[in-house]
Amino acid sequence: MELSHQRPDRPHRPPGLTLWPSSSYSSFTPSHTSSNPYISTAPTAYNPTSSPPPPRTDSRTSSSSSSLDKPPSIDIPRHVSAALYAKGLNVSDIGLVTFRTDSRSHPRNWPLLRKIFDTSLICFLEFFMTLVSIAGSVAADITGKSLGFSFVGSICSWVTLYMLAQAVGALVFPPIVERFGCRLIYTTSTFVFCLACLLIAVWPTKESVIVGRIVSGLVSAMPAVVATGSLENMWDTRGRIWIIHLWISGAVLGMAGGPAVATYISQSAFGWPFVYGIAGITAFVLTLLCILMQESRPTQVLQQQVRKISKRVQFDQLSADTGTLPSFREFVRSSLWRPMQFYFTEPIVFVVSFMGAFVYGLIYLFSACLTRVYVDGFGMERGSASLVMLALAVSIPFTFLPRIYDIRLIHRIERSGKSVKPEDKLFGFYLAAPVLAAGLWWFAFSVPHGSSCTAVALWSSMGALILVGYGVIEFDTTLSGYLVDAYGSYAASANAPMSFLRAVLSGVFPLFANQMFEGMGNRDALILLASLATSFCVVAAVFRVYGRGLRQRSRFAEEQQGQEILVEDKWDEP
C-alpha cells in the first residue's frame, strides 16, 4: 500500500496546518448578549470542524448588509444549552453548535487508552494491507504457469492491477469519506478486503485472481485516505510527528516482511492460496476490531452529538457545520484537473513527485528481483533470499533521529522570533539523498559480478540495503511534508501527483525488473539505479541553495507571514 499522507476528504494530504490570514479569522459574534450562560456569544476559541467565518464588518457602515446576511437569532431553551454544555459543546444564538476547547467529545481530548487502541489498529491496518500488497510479487513468480499466465501477465495481474486500482481509489474515495466519516470506511473497506482475499484463496483461478486483486487494491486505498486524517484528529502537533512517522514505518515494515511471509507460506504444504486465506481471516478479525473504534472525524462526531441531544431534549433548531458531498464538477476540478495543472506547471511539484514516486517504487522493483539477485549471485535458497528484504526495516529506528533534529530546529527558529519556512524542514531530504545514493552504489559493487561470492560480500550487501531503506522512508516523510508547507491550502493538489505516481510506478516497475536485471546483469542494473539516485543529490543541493526562490516564484505556493494565525486544517481548498 502506498504511503499516502492524506486527510480523509482531501486526497493525499499529509498532516499539517493551513495558514489563514489574521484579518479573515474571526468568529461570528451575535448582535446581542444572551442571558443564558451556556450560549456562546464570544468568538469560538477552538472549532476544527467549521470553515473560517468571513471578516467582521463595521456595524456603523454595514448594518443593513449584515442584517441581510446574518441568520436570524433563535431562543435557545436553558435545558437545551445545559445539555450541550454537559457534552463540552457551545451553542450560539443562531443554534450553531461547536466544540469547547476542553470538550471530551472531541477526538483530540479522548482518553489516552482510547487513542492508543484506535491508533494501534490504524497502524496495523497499514502494515497488514501493505504486506498483502507486496506479497503479490511472490505469488506472481510462483503461480505464473499453474494459472496459465505469461510471465508479464502474472506480474500485471498480481501487482500492477492492484496498484493501479489503489491509485484510482485514492482519487475517488475522499468525497465518500467526507460524507460518511472514518469509522464506517475502516469497517466496510476491511470487510471487502477480507472477501477479496478469501475469493483468491477459495477459488485459485486466473479470473478470481484478477477480480480479487482489483477489488482489494481499490478498497486498500480507503484506509490510506482516512488514516492520516484520523491520526491528526486525535493527536496534537508534537504527538502527530511521532505517530505519523510510526504509521509510515509500519508500511515500510510490511513491504520488507511481505516477500518472506509469502515465500515461506507458499513453500509449505498448504501452498500459495493459504497466504490469502490467512489474509482473509486476519482481515475479518480486523473488521470486528474496527467496529470497536470510535468515529474520529470531528464533523461527524459533532453531528452525532447534535442529533442525539436534539432528540433527547426534543429541540430541532440546532445545527452543525458538517459539509456536503461535492458535485461532479467540483470533484473533477479538485481531484483531477488541479493536480494535473500542478504537475505540469509547477517545477517543484514535478521534481518532488518524480523523486518521491521513483524512490518508493524501488521497493516494489526489489520485491520482484531481489530474490533472484541473491539466488543467482550469492547461491542462496529462495526462502533464505526472501529474508534479505527485512534489511530495509532495520533502518526504521534511525529515521526517528531527524524528527528530533527538526523539532529542535523549529523551536530554535521560533525562539529567535522568526517564522519557520518550508525549506527549514528539508534536513531529512538533504540527508536521505546521499544516503540512498551511497546505499545503491554500495549494493551494486557488493553483488558478485560473476558466479563467485564471499560471506563478507553477502553481509556487506545487506548493510547497503539498510541505507536504501533509510532513504526510502526519509524521502517519503520529508518531501510530502515539504509540499504541504509550501502550498498550504493547495497541499492536496500538490501531493496528489506524487501519490498517484507512487502507485503507478510501484505497479509498473515489477513488469520490467527481471528483464532489466537479466539483460544488463545484476551489477550493471544496480549501477543504473544508483546513477539515477545520485542525480537526486544534485536536486537536493539545488533545493538547499535556490529552493526558497523557486517557491516564491510560484503563484500557488504560499509564503508564511508572521502576522498569519495558525489554525487547524480546514480541509477545503479554495
Secondary structure, 3 states (H helix, E strand, C coil): CCCCCCECCECCCCCCCEEECHHHCCCCCCCCCCCCCCECCCCCCCCCCCCCCCCCCCHHHHHHHHHHHCCCCCCCCHHHHHHHHHCCEEECCCCEEEECCCCCCCHHHCCHHHHHHHHHHHHHHHHHHHHHHHHHHHHHHHHCCCCCCCHHHHHHHHHHHHHHHHHHHHHHCHHHHHHHCHHHHHHHHHHHHHHHHHHHHHCCCHHHHHHHHHHHHHHHHHHHHHHHHHHHHHCCHHHHHHHHHHHHHHHHHHHHHHHHHHHHHHCCCCCCHHHHHHHHHHHHHHHHHHHCCCCCCHHHHHHHHHHHHHHHHCCCCCECCCCCCCCHHHHHHHHHHHHHHHHHHCHHHHHHHHHHHHHHHHHHHHHHHHHHHHHHHHCCCHHHHHHHHHHHHHHHHHHHHHHHHHHHHHHHHHHCCCCCCHHHHCHHHHHHHHHHHHHHHHHHHHCCCCCCCCHHHHHHHHHHHHHHHHHHHHHHHHHHHHHHHHHHHHHHHHHHHHHHHHHHHHHHHHHHHHHHHHHHCHHHHHHHHHHHHHHHHHHHHHHHHHHHHHHHCCCCCCCCCCCCEEECCCCCCC
